[in-house]
Every structure is written in C-alpha cells, then in structure tokens.
Amino acid sequence: MTRVALDAMGSDHDPGVLVAGATAAGQDGVDVILVGDSDVLTPLVAEYGCTAEIVHAADVITMAENPGRAVRDKRNASIVVACRLVAEGKAQGLVSAGSTGASLTAAVLELGRIEGVLRPAIAAIIPTTDRGGVLLDAGANPECKPEHLFQFAAMGVALARARLNIDNPTVGLLNNGSEEGKGRAIDKTVYALLKDSDLNFVGNVEGRDLLMGTADVIVTDGFTGNAVLKSSEATAERLVDLVRLGLSDTLSDHPELAQHILPPLVAVRNRMNPDRYGGASLLGVDGVVTIAHGTANAEAIASALRMTYEVAGLGLVDSIRASVSS
C-alpha cells in the first residue's frame, strides 16, 4: 500500500490549508498521513471531514531558522518525523511546503543519499509547448562543480523517463548562448562531459528555450535554476492577466464572444499554472520527496500529494540508482 506523509505544519499558510489539500487528495484515493501537532490537526480534520491518519510531531522548523541546526536540534519536528516515516517504510513518499533547506537536510540525514550521488538536486516539472520538461537544479545547490551538474543531468533523465514517459530524453545545458564554447569555465567543462557521455545531449540552451521544449531536461546550478523558475512562473501568470485585462473591454461590448475566447484562455492559464504540477522532486535521496512552494494553496498541496503518490509507484529511486552507478 502506498502512503504519503504530509508535513502539515510546514507552510506559509496555517495548517488548515494543508488539511484541505490532504482532504482533496484523499478523495482521489491518496492515502495521506498528516504529520504535526495533533492538538492543532485533530479539530481541523473534523472540520474538513478528512480521513487522514495523524502522526504527532511536537515541533516545527520555521523559515527563519538555520536549517542544519534546527533539524539536528528538533528531532521531533514535523519535517523530520515525516522523513523518518519514509525511512521506516511507514510511508512511501512525503510532501513538504516548509523550509526547503530543512526539507533537504532532514531528507539527507533521515533517508540518506543514494549510493554514488554527490549532491541531491531539486527538479521542477515545467510546462512546455508539448509534453513538459524537467529543470534542475531548482534551488538545492547555489554553487556547483562540473561533476555535480553532469550527475544532475543523469538524474533528470531518470525523472523524465519515469514521470513524463519520454523514452530517450534530450538534455540541454542552460547557458548565455547556444554555441559551443559559450559561458563560464564550469559551463564549458560540463558541456564537454555531456557531449562525451551516453546522454542525449543537444547542446547549450538559452532562457528563451525554457518553455519551448528545446530540451526535455535542462541543467543548471541551483542559484540560476531557482531564479529562472520563479521568473518564468511569474511571467506566465502576469501574461495571462494582461491578456484577460486586454480582452475585458471587448467582452463587455460583445459578451457573445466570451464562449469562444475564454475557454482557450482558461486552458492556457491552467497549463501554465504551477499549482497543477504540485511541486518539485528532490532527487538523489533514498526516498520520494516532493518540495512544494511555501505559498502553495490547497489545490497545489493536493496536486503535490497526487504527484508523490504517483511517483512512489514508478521506481524512480531505483532508476536514479542505476543511472548513477552506470
């Protein structure tokens, strides 16, 4: 049986938002374990009609705390207990919208890294013009060495195969130009490593290629990846708002056009909406871990739980283990 642990105290929102998300996911057949303060969660479970089990965790790690110190000092924190449930086989995956640093640290300490993995990486699924793509690292490693980026590519390929059903994913290196020889010294070294590998490397890709499907897996360091991801999400959201604003006068004068104009616009908004993708996968740890936005609403939490439930049954960890050892 596949069960997903939810860090019910880790979020910019109050726990009610997470319980609402767990309730929605539960209605779709996801078996959720709520991890957090039972005194807080018990009345919320009753309020929302949630059927999830509650596992008590007395402490919370806030966004303001030092992640490494907090994880070591607060052994009963919700994110630590959630990771422990996965390590003990009581859950097959976990979701947290709390401190990314705390989630990363707790996952490494409680689950351990897959043998051979140099550094775990955060991989985000991004909407493209066709089937979707993978961007990593999206925030775990602000500074990287060439061998880290090369390994990120291999792990990203494993995710693209498992989650996006792409047989032979293409790999691109995010750079400031498409020509070979562009970029910093690290980019040139990584380019050579990827070019000489068995991966389906298509060369450098630029920021404008991110949503175009130029490469199925786009590799970069965590600082750049996080900035690019947040920028693209905000741009897509604002673009849809601007189109809607621009159409408001036309639709006011010609309401009969709404049935033709609004459905495609809503479809584009839904496709670009990061909430439908649930969260990002933490690759390289010996378990299925999904990191959601701290601002994730109930819809996004439900999507993250569904995604984690799905990924837990895809054998992703074993695929990464094989890709790293080969």
N, C-alpha and C positions, 0 to 999 in steps of 0.2 A: 504493500500500500504506500502511495506517495503522499507525504505530508509536507507542508511548507510552514516554516516558522516565520512569524512577523514580529519584528521589533516594534511593539505597539507604543513605545514611549519616545522613539526617535523620530522627530519631525519638527518642522517649524510650526505646525498646527497642533491643536490639542488632540489627545488620543481618540476623541470621538470620530474624527475624520478617518483615522486608520481602521477603527472598528467598522465604520460604514463601508470602507473598501473591502474589508475582510468579509462582511456580510454579503456584498455583491458577488465576490469571487466564490464564496461558499454556495451561493445559489446556482453557480455554474459548475459545481461539482469539485471545487478545490477544497481539500481538507486542510484547514488553517489552524495553526497553534498560535494564540496570542501570547506574547512574552512581555511581561511588565508587572506593574503594581496591581495586584489583584483587587485591592480596595478601590482603585480607580476604575479598573476594567469591568468588574462584575456588574455594577449598575448600568454601564454603557452597553454591555452585551444584552442585558434585559431590555434596555430601551430600543435597541436596533433589531431585536429578535435574532441575534447572531448565535449560531450553534457551535462556534469555535471553542476548543478547549483553552483554558487559561493556565499558563505556567508562570508562577510568581517570580518576579525579579525585583528586588527591593530598590536598586539604584538605577540612575540614569546618567549617561555621559552627554553633556551639553556640547553645543557647537563651540563654545568659548574655551573649553578645557583642552589641555595638551593631550592629544590622543594616546600617545605611547604611555605616558604616566597614568592617565585615567584608566586605561584598560588593565594595567598591572595593579593599580590600587583598588579598583572597583570590580572585584571578581564576581559580584552579584549584579552587575549592570545588565540591562535588558539585551544589549547587543552581544555581550559576552555569553550570556546564558543561551541566546538564540544560536550562536555559533557552536556552543557545547552540545546542543541538541542534535545538530547535524553531525558533529564529530562522533557522537554516541550512537548514531543511526536511528534516533528517535524522530528525526525529520530528515527529509531528503534534499532540502534546499531552504534558503532563507531570504527574506527581503528586509532591507532597512532604508529608511529615508532620513536617518540621523547623520551624525558626523561621518563624512567619507573617510577621514583619517582613522577614526575609531573603528569603523567597519573593516577597513583594510588591516589594521593592526590586530584586531580581535580574530579575524579570519586566519591570518598567518599564524598567530600564536595557538589558536584552538584547533584549526584544521591542518595546519602545516602547508608548505608548498609541495606541489607535485615534484617528484624527484627529477632533477635536471633543470627546473625552472629557476632562472636567475632572479627575476622580479615579476610579481603579478602585475597585471595591467587591467585597466578599465576599458571595456569595449562597448561602444554605443551602436545600436542599430539606427541607421539614418535613412530617411525616405529618399529615393532616387526616382528617376523618370520611369524605371521599370520595376525591378524586383527588390529593391532595398540594398543597402550595403553596410559595411562594418567600418567604424572609425576607432582606432586605438593608437596610443593610449589617450584616454579622455580625462586624465587628471591624477592618476596614481603616482606618476614619476616625472616631476618637473624637469629633472636633469637625467640624461641617459647616456650610455655608451653605445657604440655601434652594435655590439653583440646583443644588447637589450632590445633594440629596435628590430633586429633580424629575428629574434625569438618572438617578439610581438606579432610579426607577420605570420609566422607559423601557427601561433595560437589563434589569430584572427581568421586564418583559413579554416581551421578546425571548426570555429563557430559558424562561419558562413556555410560550410557544408552541412552542419547539423541543424542549424535553425532556419537558414534560407534555402536549403535544398539545392545548393549550387555545387555541381559535381567537381568542377575544376576552377575555383575562384581566382580571378585576376587580382594582382597585388600592385598597388601604386605607392610611391613614396612622396609624401606631401612636401613640396618644395616651392621656391620662388620662381621657378621656370621649368618648362618641360624638357629642356635639352639636357643630355648627359653632361656632367661637369658643373652643373649649377649648384648653388647652395654653399653651406658651411663645410668645413672639413669632415664633420661627422656624417653629413648627408652624402658626400662623395664616397666615404668608406662604406656606408650602408648600401648605397647603390651598387657598388662592386660586389658586396656579399650577396645581395638579392639576385643580381644578374648571373652570378656563378652557381646559384642554387637550383634545386628542382622545382621551386615555386614558380607559378605562372606570372612572372614579373613583367609588367607593361611599361615600367619606367617611372619618371617623375610625373606627378600630377600637381596642379595648382589649386588654389582655393576655389576658383570658379568651377572646378570639376567635381566638387564635393557632392553635389546633388544630381549630377548628370549621369552617373553610372559609368564613368570612365574606367573606374576600377571597383571591383567588388569589396576589396579590403584596402583601406587607406591607413598608412602607418606614419606616426609622428611621435614626438615626445609629449609627455603629459601636460606641460605648460601650454604648448601650441594647440594641442588637441582640445583641451578644455575651453580655451578662448574661441577657437573656431566653432566648436559645437554650440556654445551659448550664443555666439553671434549669429549663426545660421538659424537657430531656433527663434531668436528674437526678430530677425529679419523676415522670416516666413510668416510669423504671427502678425507683424506690422503690415506686411504687404497685403495680406488678406483683409485686414482692417481698412487699409487705404482703398482697396477695390470696392469694398462694401460701402464705404463713405462716398466714393465717387459715383456709385450707382443709386444712392439714396434719392437724389432729385429725380432721376429718370424714372425710378419705380413709383415715386409719389405721383408723377404726372401720368404714368402709364402702368397702373397696377397689374394689368393683364399680362405684362411681360415677366412678372415675378416667377410664374411657373416654369418659364424657360431659362431664366437667368440664375435663380437661386440654387436649384439642385446641383449644377456643376460647381458653383462657388462653395457650397457646403461640402461637396466631395473633395475639393482641393484642400479646404480647411481641415477636414478630418484626416486626409492623407499626410498633411504636414504637422499635425498636432502631436507633439511629443508625448502627450498623455497616453495615446493609444499604443505606444511602444513600451510603456511600463517602466523601464529603467535600463541601466547598463549592467552588463555581466562582468564580474570580477574574475578574470581568467588567470590560471596558474596556481590557485589554491586547491587543495584536495577536497573540494565540495562545490556545490552550486550556490553561488551568492549573487544576489541582484541588489544593486545600489540605485535607489530611486532619488529623485530631486527632493530636497528638504521642503520645497513648496508643493510637493505632489498633493493633489486633491484626492477625493475618494475614488474617482474614476481611474486616476493614474495608479493608485495603490492596488485597486482591483486588477488592472492590466498587468502590473508587476507580479502579482501573485499568480495570475494565469500563466504568464510567461515562464516564471520559475517552475511551476508545476509541469509545464511542457518540456522545458529544458532538462529537468531532472530525469525524464524518461528517454532522453536522446543519447545517453552515453557520452556526453561532451567531455567529462573529466578524463575518461579512458582515451578518447580521441586526442586530447591535448597531450596526455602522457605518451602516446605513440608518436605524435609529431615531434615532441621534444627529444625523444630518445633516438629518432631516426637520423 
